Amino acid sequence: MELIITTLKFSVASTTLAASVESKSVTAPLPLLGLSGAYAFTPKLVLKADAGWFGIKVGEIEGSQWTFNLDLEYNMWKHVGFGIGYKFYNLDVDITELDFKGSVNSTYNGATVFLKFYL
């Protein structure tokens, strides 16, 4: 388990005739739970995977984040490698107040190709 301290800020703006802007911010610990691992088929060919989740609830705002990565790396030389992989990311935030209700759900996933340089 890893603990991250961050400041979250959220604001909403209205586009009606009676335009108003509301914002809230809070500094809070985010409990990040994760699992990662790697398996070396050979000294140069490595399969890496990691998954993570955190969630927070502050007043009427509740959110969570999920991540998953799977990479196959080939290290051609001591300081240079390349690979292919799959990435998944999901962010879900819900707001429930007496006079306002809203949510944000953002997800992306797909294949990746990358080049790595090691020092």
Secondary structure per residue as TSV (DSSP state, phi and psi in degrees):
chain	resnum	aa	ss	phi	psi
A	1	M	-	360.0	139.9
A	2	E	E	-125.2	141.3
A	3	L	E	-113.8	124.7
A	4	I	E	-114.7	133.5
A	5	I	E	-103.9	128.4
A	6	T	E	-147.6	163.6
A	7	T	E	-107.4	124.3
A	8	L	E	-104.3	136.0
A	9	K	E	-131.5	134.4
A	10	F	E	-132.9	133.3
A	11	S	E	-138.7	149.6
A	12	V	E	-128.9	133.0
A	13	A	E	-120.0	140.0
A	14	S	-	-98.8	143.6
A	15	T	-	-108.5	16.5
A	16	T	S	-81.9	179.0
A	17	L	S	-61.9	-36.8
A	18	A	S	-93.6	65.8
A	19	A	-	-62.6	137.4
A	20	S	-	-145.9	155.9
A	21	V	E	-128.4	129.5
A	22	E	E	-123.1	142.4
A	23	S	E	-144.8	152.5
A	24	K	E	-137.3	145.8
A	25	S	E	-140.7	151.9
A	26	V	E	-151.4	141.7
A	27	T	E	-102.6	122.0
A	28	A	E	-150.1	154.6
A	29	P	E	-76.4	139.5
A	30	L	E	-109.2	112.8
A	31	P	E	-75.0	111.0
A	32	L	E	-102.6	116.4
A	33	L	E	-104.9	130.9
A	34	G	E	-149.1	164.1
A	35	L	E	-143.0	133.6
A	36	S	E	-142.3	157.1
A	37	G	E	-162.8	165.4
A	38	A	E	-147.6	148.9
A	39	Y	E	-134.9	124.9
A	40	A	E	-96.3	111.0
A	41	F	S	-67.8	-42.0
A	42	T	S	-139.9	172.7
A	43	P	S	-60.0	-21.0
A	44	K	S	-104.2	-18.2
A	45	L	E	-113.7	116.1
A	46	V	E	-130.4	135.2
A	47	L	E	-103.5	125.0
A	48	K	E	-122.7	141.4
A	49	A	E	-142.0	145.1
A	50	D	E	-151.0	149.3
A	51	A	E	-138.9	146.3
A	52	G	E	-149.7	155.7
A	53	W	E	-148.0	140.2
A	54	F	E	-142.0	154.6
A	55	G	E	-144.3	153.5
A	56	I	E	-151.5	147.1
A	57	K	E	-135.6	121.6
A	58	V	E	-128.1	108.6
A	59	G	T	60.5	-122.4
A	60	E	T	-96.0	9.5
A	61	I	E	-108.0	126.4
A	62	E	E	-132.6	135.6
A	63	G	E	-150.0	160.6
A	64	S	E	-148.6	158.3
A	65	Q	E	-136.5	135.0
A	66	W	E	-122.2	138.1
A	67	T	E	-136.2	149.7
A	68	F	E	-150.6	133.4
A	69	N	E	-135.3	138.2
A	70	L	E	-136.0	119.5
A	71	D	E	-130.0	141.7
A	72	L	E	-114.7	115.6
A	73	E	E	-112.1	142.0
A	74	Y	E	-122.9	118.5
A	75	N	-	-95.7	99.1
A	76	M	-	-63.8	-46.4
A	77	W	S	-129.2	-179.1
A	78	K	S	-60.5	-34.9
A	79	H	S	-117.7	5.6
A	80	V	E	-136.0	134.5
A	81	G	E	-148.9	170.0
A	82	F	E	-144.7	169.0
A	83	G	E	-169.0	176.2
A	84	I	E	-129.1	157.3
A	85	G	E	-165.2	-177.1
A	86	Y	E	-133.2	133.0
A	87	K	E	-122.9	140.6
A	88	F	E	-135.1	135.5
A	89	Y	E	-143.8	133.9
A	90	N	E	-138.1	130.3
A	91	L	E	-122.5	128.2
A	92	D	E	-133.6	119.0
A	93	V	E	-128.0	130.8
A	94	D	E	-124.2	138.1
A	95	I	E	-124.5	125.9
A	96	T	E	-133.5	104.5
A	97	E	-	-123.9	170.2
A	98	L	S	-60.0	-41.1
A	99	D	S	-109.8	5.8
A	100	F	-	-147.4	136.9
A	101	K	E	-140.4	130.6
A	102	G	E	-161.6	168.4
A	103	S	E	-155.0	156.3
A	104	V	E	-129.2	129.6
A	105	N	E	-135.1	114.2
A	106	S	E	-123.6	126.8
A	107	T	E	-135.5	136.6
A	108	Y	E	-139.1	149.3
A	109	N	E	-156.9	156.8
A	110	G	E	158.7	177.8
A	111	A	E	-78.6	151.2
A	112	T	E	-131.8	152.1
A	113	V	E	-129.9	133.0
A	114	F	E	-144.5	158.7
A	115	L	E	-121.1	132.6
A	116	K	E	-118.6	142.5
A	117	F	E	-122.0	127.7
A	118	Y	-	-108.1	142.6
A	119	L	-	-90.1	360.0
